[in-house]
Amino acid sequence: MYEKLKDNIYKIEVPLPNNPLKATNSYFIKGKDRNLLIDTGMNRKECLDALNKAIHSLKVDPKSIDVFVTHLHADHIGLAYHFAKDDSRIFFNYPDSEIVSDHTYWKRALKRALENGFPEKEIEEAITKHPGNKYSPEKSDGFTFVKEDQIIEVGNYKLKCIETPGHTPGNTCLYEPNEQIFFSGDHVLWDITPNISGFLEKLNNPLKKYLESLNKIKELEVSLVLPGHRSTFENLELRVEQLKDHHYKRIDEIRSILKKSEHQTPYQIASKMTWDLDCKSWKEFPLMQKWFATGEALAHLDYMHEEGILKKEKIPEEKHSNESVFKNYYSL
């Protein structure tokens, strides 16, 4: 139901059925007059039931809850409006809000996937099944926007907003310097690596931004990290270095793939990369995992292109909806 972590800080594990992430970690901070819910899970019954049960057990007035959303993904923002009442605030970042309120986003995502080699016959199904399309909130306005170094006070806690773009354009973490607690959202996870996707067109070179954001938080004095998924942990500096090393190894892997066969699309390159899935071949990959893997490959390829490691070429190949599609090919 919930786990007490610190005085008036509770972790609520919100289930994500049939999702490899398994659950979202929501955090509830009790205050004197107002309480704060950090991230919510998806906009689906299983998530809502789990949160309602936990919050009811914590014996707080439902009208006294404010919501802080670390980033735009449905497993973090999906239920924000269910818990924000008339006098509540939904703290959110502006860059991500632009995407949440953009009704043309999925149409452009389709074209971007085509440009990067994703098979046209699979794209419509991938977008239909995408959790960000299925389980997002019904509304996309009324946010209270937060900025770098802004302080949100809840009870005795003073939470400092830290902008950490990379996972999403406006990804924002919370840091309590007195207690040395870091609410990392999906910026830093212990058991798994956060997905850094090149499909988010509003964030130029997301991997570069992500690595910069990792360096930004590395020197914080932190005794407890509270991430958006899986286990809480203590050694932030160690995990930052592990994540950086992971991405540099990815770059080396892509270099090796292109040495064997140049002139490949991100989809083709993703199919040859190493992924932590129980599948014997790329053909066995679930469709959504192919989507996330291709986005991750693209993020690394854009980084390598900007660093001058490889070349990028746009070639017109086919028509889609009466428009020419220029596919992206990468070579060393």
C-alpha positions, 0 to 999 in steps of 0.5 A, a space after each residue: 500500500 505505502 512505505 514510510 521512508 522519512 518523517 511524513 514522506 511515503 512511497 506508494 507503488 502504483 502498478 503498471 499492468 502488462 508493462 515492463 516497468 512494473 510500477 511507478 513510484 509515487 511519493 506523498 509528503 504530508 504537510 501542515 495545511 497542504 500535502 504533495 503527491 509526486 507523480 501519479 501513474 497512468 490514467 487507468 483504473 489500476 493506478 487510480 485504485 492503488 493511489 486512492 487506497 494509499 491516500 485514504 490510509 494516510 488519512 488526509 483531506 483529498 482537497 488538500 493535495 497538490 501534485 508535482 509532475 516530474 515529466 510528461 510521460 503518462 506513467 507520471 502525469 496520467 492521474 494528475 487531474 484526478 487528485 488536483 481539486 479546485 484549490 490544488 496546484 499541479 506543479 509542472 515544467 513548461 517545455 513538457 507542457 507544450 508537448 502534452 498540449 500539442 494535439 498534432 504530436 502523434 501525427 508528427 511522431 509517425 512521420 519522424 518514425 518513418 524518416 528513421 526507418 520504422 516500417 510503415 505497416 507497424 507505425 500506426 499500431 505502435 502509436 495506437 498501443 503507445 502508453 503515452 497515447 492511451 493513458 495520458 490525462 484528459 486535460 492539458 492545462 491549468 499547470 503551475 509552472 516551475 523553474 530552476 531553483 524554485 522552492 516548494 515548501 511542504 511541512 518542514 521540507 523545502 524542495 528545490 526544483 532542478 531542471 534536468 533535460 534529457 529524458 524529456 525536454 523539461 524533466 525536473 527533479 526535486 532536491 531537499 538539501 537539509 535532509 539530502 533527499 533527491 526525488 529523481 523521477 526518471 532522470 536517475 534509476 538504479 535497476 534500469 537505465 532511463 530511456 533517452 529517445 530521439 523521437 522527442 523533436 523539441 529536444 535537440 540532441 537529447 543524449 547530450 542534454 542528458 549527459 550534461 544533466 547527469 554531470 549537473 547533479 553528480 556533486 549534490 550532497 545526497 543520502 537518499 535517492 527516490 526514483 520514479 521506478 524500482 528501488 530507492 538507493 543511496 549512492 547517487 554519484 556512483 549511479 551517475 558514473 554507471 549511467 554515463 559509462 552505459 551510454 559511452 558503451 552504446 556509442 562504441 557498440 554503434 560504431 562497431 555496427 557501422 564498421 560492419 555495414 555502413 549506411 543504415 537507418 536508426 531502425 536497422 541499427 537498433 535491431 543489431 544493438 544489445 538489449 536487455 530483453 528475453 528475446 532471441 531475435 529482433 523479430 521477437 521484440 514486442 512492437 513497443 520495445 522496437 519503438 523505444 529501442 529505435 528512439 534510443 538508437 536515434 538519440 545516440 546517432 544524433 549525439 554522434 553526428 553532432 560530435 563529428 563521429 559519423 555522417 548523416 544523409 537524408 535520402 528520398 525513398 517513398 511517399 506517405 500521404 502524398 508526401 515524400 519521406 526523406 529517410 535518415 541514413 548514418 555512416 562512419 
